[in-house]
């Protein structure tokens, strides 16, 4: 359902792969139908703690979400491996690993 895969093809990154405020991780979303879907996207630590909720709502058609390396309180998070967890219509999707470097 999601157009992003494990390698995140099509994701815009900085030349060095760093995620900064100027170069955010872009997550394109695309569905094969024209129906509305409930989408939830969250960045998690490896321990499972929610760092940032990127999307939690209904979308129809193409959409995108982005992450600038900040948590829900607006503070920069530490360089580490993070997990992009997603649900579409309540069904968990494959987890994608994101390496954040500064």
Secondary structure, 3 states (H helix, E strand, C coil): CCCCCCCCCCCCCCCCCCCCCCCCEEEEECCCCCCEEEEEEEEECCCCCEEEEEEEEEEECCEEEEECCECCCCCECCCEEEEEEEEECCEECCCEEEEECC
